[in-house]
Amino acid sequence: MSITLPTLDYMYGHLTEFASGPPLDDGTPAFLFRGERSDYPETLATIDRHCRQLGLLSEAYEQLDDVAQYVLTNGCADWNLHPRMAAAFCQHYGLPTPMFDFTSEPKVAVFFAANRVCHKSKATWGRIGILDVAKARADTCAVFDLRNFEPAKRPKLQHGFGLMRAYFGVDDILDLKDPDVAEGMGLRWCEFAHLPDDETFLYVINAESDLLSLADDNAARIPQDLVDQYVGDRGALNTVAARILANEIPPIGRTIEDNFRLWS
């Protein structure tokens, strides 16, 4: 027996219903969303992806994890941000951390879930996560609103939020696709089938803007500044960790190779 999945246009209407409800008492949206273009079996924080690739005990992973913990505990005084808020912005701009990216805007979730021209391969179906913020907080998750920090343009465009859980899973790796994890934090994953032309649907709902642009985004340099600060305090990274960071975070006023040389 075949199962018919909802399409992206149906999912957009479904998300809009959730987003139209009243916020929580502190003004935080009651629901947040995460769009995933393909049927990824896991949803890991970026630092955990590197743990899986490099190995828990590898020097490169230990250094990447040390950078993430440094950001979470020290922050960057130049930006006047609480350390965990600084880490949420670092995650948004590419530095591996234990944070997860979410959005309060259905159009943004659909944008990231859609097959777009820039994708060489086209997925058949994907998933969109719907997070009950009150339940997530009760499950010791911290939620960080990235929309109102004036220098940060891209998080504002993406109606961005960061999410971090206070405890993890097996081997300290947190997988949001684990049914027990998802249920505990109030996260429901909805599968959908891609439309023949997702890009046209994005145009119809006015969701085709370049949400990845860093133009005039002064806060895009936060991760670079913090890695500079880390290296100044604790010394150079090994070449593997330095290469990963140089490739993944925006080089502002420098090149990728400049950053690699400075950090290694």
N, C-alpha and C positions, 0 to 999 in steps of 0.2 A: 504494500500500500504506500503510495507516494504522499509526502507531506508538503503542503503548499505554504511557503514562508511569506510573511508580509514583505512588501517592497519598501524602498527607501522613502517614497512619498507618504506611505501610510505611517512609517516610523516617525517622520517629521511631525505629522499631525498628533501622534501619540505623545511625543516629547513636549510639544507645545501645550498640551493639556496639563502636564505636570508643571511646566514652567509658569503657567498662568495662575497658580495657586498662591496663597499668602505666604510671605517669608516667615522665618522663625522670629522669635521675640527680639533678637539682637540685629535683625535686618538681613541675616544670611539667607540666601535662597534655600527653600526646603528641600530641593532636589538639584543634584548636579549630574552631568552627563559625560560620558567618554565614548567617542566614536572610534571603532577599529575597522579598517577596510577589509580585512580578511579573517578567516576562521582560526586565528592564532590560538593554539592550545593553552598557552600561558600568557598572563599579563604580569610582568615583573617590573620592578623599579629598575632604572638603568644601572645602578650599582650592582644589583643582583644579576643582571644579564652578564656583566663582566665577570662576576664570580663564577657563573656557569661556564663561561668561555675560557677564563684564565686559570681557574682552580682556586679554591678557598685559601690555600696556603702559599700561593705564588707571591713572589715579591711585588710584582706589578699590581695584583689585586690588593694586597695589603696597603700599598701606597695610595691607590685610588680610594680605598675605604678610609684611609687616614686623612686624605684631603677632604672627603665628605664630612667626616666627624669634626675636622678642624672648622669647616664652614659652619656646621650646626652649633658649635660651642663658642666660636670667636666672632663670627660675622665680620663686617667691614665698617669700621668707624666712619670712613669717608662718606658712606651712603646713609648713615643715620638709620639703619635698619636693625631690628632685633635679629639675632643670629639665625633663628629658624625661618624668619621671613626672608632673610638674605639667601638661605638655602633653597627656599621655594622659588625665588627668582633664578638662582643658579640652575636649578633643575629645568625651569622653563627655557632657559637659554642654552642648555646642552651639557652642563657639567653633571657627571653621574652622582646621584644622591639616592637616599631611600624614599624620596617623594614620588608621588604620582600626579600627573596632570589631569585636571577635569575642567569642565566649562559649565557656566550657568545658561548658556545660549544654545537652543536646539539647532540653529543654523550652523553654528561652529561644530557641533558634534556630527552633523550630517556632512559638513565639508570634509572632515577628516575620515569619515566612514565611506565616502564616495570613491568610485573609480574616476580618476582624473587623467587628463592628457599626459601629465608628467609621469604617470606610472607606466612602466614598460610592459608589465604583465597586468592582466585584469582578473581580479578575484571574482568568484562566482557568488559568494555570499560573505557577509561580515556580521559583526556584532556591535550593539550599542549598549553600554552600561548605564543604568539609572540608579543613582545613589541617594538613599534616604539619609540626609545629613544628620538629623536628630539621632537615628540609630547608629550611624557611624561614630558620632561623638560619644555615645553611650558605650561603644566598643573601643574606647580609648584612642580614637582617631582625632588628630588635630587638623583643622581645615583653615587654609590661609587664602584670604581674598587678595588677588593680585591686580585688581581693576583700578585702584585709586591712587597708585604711586605715580605721580605726574611724569617723572622721566621715562617711565616704562610704557612705550607705545604699543608694542606687540601684545603683551598680556591684556591690555585694555581692548584691543581689537578682538582678541580671542575670548573675552569675558572669562579670563583665566582664574583658576583656583589650584592650589596645591593641597595634597592630602598626604598625611604621614601617620602611620599607626605606631602606637607605643611599644608593641611587641610583635614578634615575627613568627615564623613557622619552623618547619624542619630545616636544620642547618642555617637558621637565621634568614631564610629566604621566604619572602611573602609573595604568594601567587594569588592574584585577585580572581583567578578562574577556579581556584579550589572551592568546591561547594560549601564547605564548612566556613571558610574565611568569608566568602561572599555573603552567605546567610547571616553570619554574625555581625557584619558591618552594614547590613541593609543595602547590599548591592545586587541588583537583578540584571542579568545579561539577556538581551533580546536579539535573536537571530533575524536577519533579513536577507532577502535576495536582491542582488544588484539589478538596477534597471538597465536596459540596453544602452542608454546614454545618460549616465548619472550627471555628466557635466551640464547637459541641457536643463535638468531639474534644478541644479544649483543656480543656474541663471534665472530660472522662473521665480525662485524664492529669494533672489538677490543675495545669494550666498557664495558668489564666485570671486569675491575680492581676494587679493593675495594676503592671506592671514599669516604668512611666514616672513613677510618683509621686515627688515630691520632698519628701513629708512628713517632717519631722524629719531632713532630710538637710543637715547643716551644710556639707558640702563643695560643695554646689551653688553656693555663692558664690565658688568659686575663680576661674572665668572673669571674673566681674565685678571681683573684687579685682585681677586681673592687668591688665585693660583700664584700670582706674583708675590702676594703677602705670605702665603704658605712657604714658598721657596726661600724667601728672605728670612723667615723665622726658623725653618727646619732643614734647609739645604735642598740640593737638587734632587729631582726624581730620576729613577732609572729610565732608560731609553724607551721601554715599552709603555710605561705609564705616561711619560711625557708625550709620546707620539699619539696616544689615545686622546689625551686632553687637548693637544694642539689641533687634532682633526675634528673634535666634536664641539668645541666652544668657539664662538665667533672671534676672529682675530680683529681687534679694533685698533686702527692706526698702525698695525703691524701685519705681517704675513703669517701664515701657518708655520712656515719654516723659521721665522723669527721667534715665534713662541716656543717651538720645539727646542731651538738652541738655548733660549733663555732658561727654560725649565729643566733641561737635562745637563 
